[in-house]
Amino acid sequence: MRPPRARIFLLFLTALLLCSAALLYLKYRRLAAFIADQAGAQASKRLGREVRLSGVSFSPLSGVTIRGACLSRRPDFSKGEFFCADRVIVRPRLGALLRDRFDLARVELDKPVIRLREKDGRWDFEDLLALLPKTNKGLHLTWNTSELYLRNASVEADMGTSGFSLSVQNADLDLTHYSAFGGNYSVRASGLVSTAVGGRLLSGAAKLDAEADFDYGGLSSTNGSFAASDIVYGAATLGSFNAAWKLFNIRRPLPDKNYSVDAAAADLLVPAHDSEAAGSIAEALRLFSRVTGRQLPAGGDFKAGSLKAALSLKGSSLCLSGVSLRSDPFSLDAALEIDGKARTAEARLDAALGGGRLNLSASGPLARPEIKPLLSSTLEAELRKGLTALENSLLRIFPVTGEQHV
């Protein structure tokens, strides 16, 4: 009696799966042995740096696990560690592995420590980038992998040329690559960030959630959000900061760009003893005090419950809208729109200070807009100076008039 065809097919399929599993098992073992062998003297000779690891193991489910992986600075560990990780998990693409190709589906770094240094315009990892295969498939970091994960990472970057330093602690990163040809990237990152700006320490907890589209020329569009909390800058503190953006046609000519950015902050505190920051705020408030005829309380900390603003760029029109500040005893609402083709501006300011109120508008050519209502020549000159400074700051970044502004 002949066995049914279904049973024959099932037996064939089972045998095929068992053979494939056995082949994958052998491939994984060979890959793990290859990594362990290459991570010794051969890798050190090729990289020009010492390589150290505690061990290599493999699992058909998770991939190859490298424990205690470290890479020295040039030429050896006597110069310090460039990179170390408690664990590196590499999961190849199964189909590629069966064809003896080493393409990655996932790379995961557990507790990596990365120390970057720049001197005279050169980074200390340029020699490593030079060893990467030449490719037209987008960013080198994920040129042949779909998922990159960092868990509880520490990153230190020192830029000797500018004197700028950045430290990121307790960082998590999820980077997903959706296309083999430049394509789409999704990034989610969080960590404790600290740096020095203007001789003062700036620190806070930050979180990034963004997507970016690349083509062969580079970044073409991006959208996402950024959030930070418990921000400290010198003696000043900020409870929270949030921003969201959509940037399209980034590399196209300015008239084709389409940008929108929204930002909000809350719980700003500038202590009176912070002479530099408090002095700048006091100078701005003194101008409004003179215009409204209201006297400000002397000294004291400056507190703002909320600050908001939105920026948009479309064609040759640049708009700063929804600007608001709520503090005690001062509140402000403002907007500014610049027509780049016509070289004109429309501005509005509504401010309240200690019971006094100020409503101003300005419109006309950028060089000399008409301010209403009429003010004394001294006050009008000061307001015009402040408006010009704001316009020039925006036009330096987005030259919608086609001219360079200083």
C-alpha positions as CSV (number, residue, x, y, z in Angstrom):
1,M,0.0,0.0,0.0
2,R,1.4,3.4,-1.0
3,P,1.7,6.1,1.6
4,P,-0.5,9.1,0.9
5,R,1.2,12.0,-1.0
6,A,0.4,14.4,1.8
7,R,2.5,12.2,4.2
8,I,5.4,12.0,1.7
9,F,5.3,15.8,1.3
10,L,5.2,16.2,5.1
11,L,8.2,13.9,5.6
12,F,10.1,15.7,2.9
13,L,9.3,19.1,4.4
14,T,10.4,17.9,7.9
15,A,13.7,16.5,6.5
16,L,14.3,19.8,4.7
17,L,13.7,21.8,7.9
18,L,16.0,19.5,9.9
19,C,18.7,19.8,7.3
20,S,18.3,23.6,7.2
21,A,18.4,23.8,11.0
22,A,21.6,21.7,11.1
23,L,23.2,23.8,8.3
24,L,22.4,27.0,10.2
25,Y,23.8,25.5,13.4
26,L,27.0,24.7,11.6
27,K,27.1,28.1,10.0
28,Y,26.6,29.8,13.4
29,R,29.3,27.7,15.0
30,R,31.7,28.5,12.2
31,L,30.8,32.2,12.4
32,A,31.4,32.3,16.2
33,A,34.7,30.5,15.8
34,F,35.7,32.9,13.0
35,I,34.9,36.0,15.1
36,A,36.9,34.5,18.1
37,D,39.9,33.8,15.8
38,Q,39.8,37.1,14.0
39,A,39.5,39.2,17.2
40,G,43.0,38.3,18.2
41,A,46.3,39.3,16.5
42,Q,44.8,39.5,13.0
43,A,42.2,42.1,14.0
44,S,44.8,44.1,15.9
45,K,47.1,44.1,12.9
46,R,44.4,45.2,10.5
47,L,42.9,47.8,12.8
48,G,46.1,49.2,14.1
49,R,44.6,48.9,17.6
50,E,44.5,46.2,20.2
51,V,41.3,44.1,20.5
52,R,40.3,42.3,23.7
53,L,37.3,40.1,24.5
54,S,36.3,37.7,27.2
55,G,34.5,35.1,25.1
56,V,32.3,34.3,22.1
57,S,29.2,32.1,22.1
58,F,26.2,31.6,19.8
59,S,22.6,30.7,19.8
60,P,20.4,30.0,16.7
61,L,17.7,32.3,18.3
62,S,19.7,35.4,19.4
63,G,22.9,35.1,17.3
64,V,26.5,35.5,18.2
65,T,27.3,37.0,21.6
66,I,30.7,38.6,22.2
67,R,31.4,39.3,25.9
68,G,33.7,41.9,27.3
69,A,34.6,43.4,23.9
70,C,37.1,46.3,24.0
71,L,39.0,48.3,21.3
72,S,42.0,50.4,22.3
73,R,43.1,53.8,21.0
74,R,45.9,53.7,18.6
75,P,48.1,51.8,18.9
76,D,47.3,49.8,22.1
77,F,45.6,49.9,25.5
78,S,48.5,51.9,27.0
79,K,46.8,54.9,25.2
80,G,43.4,54.1,26.7
81,E,40.2,52.5,25.6
82,F,38.2,53.8,22.6
83,F,35.3,51.4,23.0
84,C,34.2,48.8,25.5
85,A,30.9,46.9,25.9
86,D,29.8,44.3,28.4
87,R,28.1,42.4,25.6
88,V,27.8,42.7,21.8
89,I,25.0,40.6,20.2
90,V,25.2,40.1,16.4
91,R,22.3,38.4,14.6
92,P,23.0,37.7,10.9
93,R,20.4,37.4,8.3
94,L,19.6,33.7,8.1
95,G,19.1,33.7,4.3
96,A,22.4,35.5,3.7
97,L,24.2,33.2,6.2
98,L,23.1,30.1,4.2
99,R,24.7,31.7,1.1
100,D,27.9,32.4,3.0
101,R,27.2,36.2,3.2
102,F,27.6,38.2,6.3
103,D,24.6,40.6,6.3
104,L,23.3,41.7,9.7
105,A,19.7,41.8,10.8
106,R,20.4,43.2,14.3
107,V,23.3,44.5,16.4
108,E,22.8,45.1,20.1
109,L,25.4,46.7,22.5
110,D,24.9,46.3,26.2
111,K,26.6,48.9,28.4
112,P,28.9,50.3,25.7
113,V,31.3,53.0,26.6
114,I,32.5,55.2,23.7
115,R,35.1,57.9,24.0
116,L,35.5,60.2,21.0
117,R,38.3,62.8,20.6
118,E,38.9,65.5,18.0
119,K,42.1,67.4,17.5
120,D,43.1,69.9,14.8
121,G,39.9,69.0,12.8
122,R,40.6,65.2,12.8
123,W,38.6,62.6,14.8
124,D,40.3,59.7,16.4
125,F,38.1,57.2,14.6
126,E,38.8,58.3,11.0
127,D,41.2,55.3,10.6
128,L,38.3,52.9,11.4
129,L,35.9,54.6,8.9
130,A,38.5,54.2,6.2
131,L,38.3,50.4,6.7
132,L,34.6,50.2,6.0
133,P,33.6,48.9,2.6
134,K,32.8,51.5,0.0
135,T,29.1,51.6,-0.4
136,N,26.2,53.7,-1.9
137,K,23.7,52.3,0.6
138,G,23.5,55.3,2.9
139,L,25.1,55.8,6.4
140,H,28.1,53.6,7.1
141,L,26.8,52.9,10.6
142,T,24.0,50.8,9.3
143,W,25.1,50.1,5.8
144,N,24.2,46.4,6.1
145,T,22.1,46.1,9.2
146,S,18.4,46.8,9.8
147,E,18.5,47.3,13.6
148,L,21.0,48.8,15.9
149,Y,20.4,49.0,19.7
150,L,22.4,50.5,22.5
151,R,21.4,49.9,26.1
152,N,22.7,51.9,29.1
153,A,25.4,53.5,27.0
154,S,28.0,56.1,27.9
155,V,29.3,58.5,25.3
156,E,32.0,61.1,25.8
157,A,33.0,63.5,23.0
158,D,35.8,66.1,23.3
159,M,36.4,68.5,20.4
160,G,39.8,70.1,21.0
161,T,39.5,72.6,18.1
162,S,36.4,74.3,19.5
163,G,36.8,73.3,23.2
164,F,33.3,71.8,23.1
165,S,32.7,68.6,25.2
166,L,29.6,66.5,25.5
167,S,28.8,63.7,27.9
168,V,25.8,61.3,27.5
169,Q,25.1,58.8,30.3
170,N,22.5,56.1,30.9
171,A,21.6,56.3,27.2
172,D,19.4,54.0,25.2
173,L,19.3,54.1,21.4
174,D,17.0,52.2,18.9
175,L,18.0,52.9,15.3
176,T,16.1,51.1,12.5
177,H,17.0,51.2,8.9
178,Y,14.1,50.4,6.5
179,S,15.9,50.5,3.1
180,A,19.1,49.1,1.7
181,F,19.6,52.2,-0.5
182,G,19.9,55.2,1.8
183,G,16.3,55.1,2.6
184,N,14.4,55.7,5.8
185,Y,15.7,55.7,9.3
186,S,13.9,55.7,12.6
187,V,15.7,56.7,15.8
188,R,14.6,56.7,19.4
189,A,17.1,57.8,22.0
190,S,17.2,58.9,25.6
191,G,19.8,59.8,28.2
192,L,21.3,62.3,30.6
193,V,23.1,65.0,28.6
194,S,25.7,67.5,30.0
195,T,28.0,70.0,28.3
196,A,29.5,73.4,28.8
197,V,28.1,76.5,27.0
198,G,29.6,79.9,27.6
199,G,31.6,78.7,30.5
200,R,28.5,77.3,32.3
201,L,27.3,73.7,32.8
202,L,24.2,72.7,30.8
203,S,22.6,69.4,31.8
204,G,19.2,67.6,31.6
205,A,17.4,64.4,30.8
206,A,16.7,64.3,27.0
207,K,14.5,62.1,24.8
208,L,14.5,62.0,21.0
209,D,12.0,60.3,18.6
210,A,12.6,61.1,15.0
211,E,12.5,59.7,11.4
212,A,14.8,60.7,8.6
213,D,14.8,60.1,4.8
214,F,18.1,59.9,2.9
215,D,18.8,59.7,-0.8
216,Y,22.2,59.5,-2.5
217,G,22.9,63.1,-1.8
218,G,22.2,63.0,1.9
219,L,19.4,64.0,4.3
220,S,16.3,65.0,2.3
221,S,13.6,65.3,5.0
222,T,13.0,64.6,8.7
223,N,10.2,64.8,11.3
224,G,10.1,64.1,15.0
225,S,10.1,65.4,18.5
226,F,12.5,66.2,21.3
227,A,11.8,66.5,25.0
228,A,14.1,67.5,27.9
229,S,13.4,67.9,31.6
230,D,15.1,69.0,34.8
231,I,17.4,71.3,32.7
232,V,20.1,73.3,34.6
233,Y,22.2,76.0,33.1
234,G,24.5,77.6,35.6
235,A,22.2,78.8,38.4
236,A,19.1,78.9,36.1
237,T,16.7,76.0,35.8
238,L,14.0,74.9,33.4
239,G,11.4,72.3,34.3
240,S,10.7,71.1,30.7
241,F,11.3,71.8,27.1
242,N,9.5,70.2,24.1
243,A,9.9,70.6,20.4
244,A,8.4,69.0,17.3
245,W,9.4,69.5,13.7
246,K,8.7,68.6,10.1
247,L,11.4,69.5,7.6
248,F,10.9,68.7,3.9
249,N,13.0,69.4,0.8
250,I,16.0,70.1,3.0
251,R,18.6,70.1,0.2
252,R,16.5,71.9,-2.4
253,P,16.7,75.7,-3.0
254,L,15.2,77.9,-0.3
255,P,11.9,78.6,-2.1
256,D,11.2,74.9,-2.3
257,K,11.8,74.2,1.4
258,N,8.8,73.5,3.7
259,Y,9.7,73.7,7.4
260,S,7.6,73.9,10.6
261,V,8.9,73.8,14.2
262,D,6.9,74.1,17.4
263,A,8.5,74.6,20.8
264,A,7.3,75.0,24.4
265,A,9.0,75.4,27.8
266,A,7.7,75.5,31.3
267,D,8.9,76.5,34.8
268,L,11.8,78.8,34.1
269,L,13.7,80.2,37.1
270,V,16.5,82.7,36.8
271,P,17.8,83.6,40.3
272,A,18.6,87.2,41.0
273,H,22.2,86.3,41.9
274,D,22.8,85.0,38.3
275,S,24.0,88.4,37.3
276,E,24.5,87.7,33.6
277,A,21.2,86.0,32.8
278,A,19.2,88.2,35.3
279,G,20.8,91.3,33.8
280,S,19.7,90.5,30.3
281,I,16.2,89.8,31.4
282,A,16.1,93.0,33.5
283,E,17.3,95.1,30.5
284,A,14.4,93.8,28.3
285,L,11.9,94.4,31.1
286,R,13.1,97.9,31.7
287,L,12.2,98.8,28.1
288,F,8.7,97.6,28.5
289,S,8.5,99.3,31.9
290,R,9.4,102.6,30.2
291,V,6.8,102.1,27.4
292,T,4.0,101.1,29.7
293,G,4.9,103.6,32.4
294,R,4.8,100.9,35.1
295,Q,7.6,100.5,37.6
296,L,9.1,97.0,38.1
297,P,9.9,95.6,41.5
298,A,13.6,95.9,42.2
299,G,15.7,92.7,42.1
300,G,14.2,89.3,42.8
301,D,14.2,86.1,40.9
302,F,12.6,85.8,37.5
303,K,10.0,83.1,37.1
304,A,8.1,82.1,33.9
305,G,5.4,79.5,34.0
306,S,5.3,78.9,30.2
307,L,7.1,80.0,27.0
308,K,5.9,79.0,23.5
309,A,6.8,79.7,19.9
310,A,6.2,78.3,16.4
311,L,8.3,78.8,13.3
312,S,7.4,78.1,9.7
313,L,9.1,78.5,6.4
314,K,7.2,78.0,3.1
315,G,8.4,79.4,-0.1
316,S,9.9,82.8,0.6
317,S,7.6,83.4,3.6
318,L,9.1,83.1,7.1
319,C,6.7,83.2,10.0
320,L,7.4,83.3,13.8
321,S,4.0,82.9,15.4
322,G,2.3,81.9,18.6
323,V,5.1,83.5,20.7
324,S,3.9,83.7,24.3
325,L,5.4,84.3,27.7
326,R,3.6,84.0,31.0
327,S,5.4,85.2,34.1
328,D,4.8,87.3,37.1
329,P,4.5,90.3,36.7
330,F,5.0,90.2,32.9
331,S,3.2,88.5,30.0
332,L,3.8,88.8,26.3
333,D,2.2,87.6,23.0
334,A,4.0,88.3,19.7
335,A,4.2,87.4,16.0
336,L,6.5,88.2,13.1
337,E,6.1,87.4,9.4
338,I,8.7,88.2,6.8
339,D,7.9,88.2,3.0
340,G,11.2,87.5,1.4
341,K,10.2,88.5,-2.1
342,A,8.7,91.8,-1.2
343,R,11.3,92.4,1.6
344,T,8.6,93.5,4.0
345,A,7.6,92.5,7.5
346,E,4.5,92.4,9.7
347,A,5.0,92.3,13.4
348,R,2.6,92.4,16.4
349,L,3.3,92.7,20.1
350,D,0.9,92.6,23.0
351,A,2.5,92.9,26.4
352,A,1.2,93.4,30.0
353,L,3.3,94.6,32.9
354,G,2.1,95.4,36.4
355,G,-1.4,96.4,35.3
356,G,-0.1,98.4,32.3
357,R,-0.7,97.2,28.8
358,L,1.1,97.8,25.5
359,N,-0.2,97.0,22.0
360,L,2.2,97.6,19.1
361,S,2.3,96.8,15.5
362,A,5.0,97.3,12.8
363,S,4.6,96.9,9.1
364,G,6.4,97.8,5.9
365,P,9.9,97.5,4.4
366,L,12.4,95.5,6.5
367,A,14.8,98.5,6.6
368,R,12.2,100.8,8.2
369,P,8.8,99.5,9.1
370,E,6.1,101.8,10.4
371,I,5.5,101.4,14.1
372,K,2.0,102.1,15.6
373,P,1.0,103.8,17.9
374,L,3.4,106.8,17.8
375,L,6.0,106.8,20.5
376,S,8.8,109.1,21.5
377,S,11.8,109.0,19.2
378,T,14.0,107.4,21.9
379,L,11.5,104.5,22.6
380,E,10.8,104.0,18.9
381,A,14.5,103.8,18.2
382,E,15.0,101.1,20.9
383,L,12.0,99.1,19.7
384,R,13.1,99.3,16.1
385,K,16.6,98.2,17.2
386,G,15.2,95.1,18.9
387,L,13.0,94.2,16.0
388,T,15.9,94.6,13.5
389,A,18.0,92.3,15.7
390,L,15.3,89.6,15.7
391,E,14.8,89.9,12.0
392,N,18.5,89.6,11.2
393,S,18.9,86.6,13.5
394,L,16.2,84.8,11.6
395,L,17.4,85.9,8.2
396,R,20.9,84.7,8.9
397,I,19.5,81.2,9.3
398,F,16.8,81.5,6.6
399,P,17.9,84.1,4.0
400,V,14.5,84.4,2.3
401,T,15.4,87.8,0.9
402,G,18.3,86.4,-1.1
403,E,20.7,88.6,0.8
404,Q,23.2,88.0,3.6
405,H,22.3,89.6,6.9
406,V,24.7,90.3,9.7
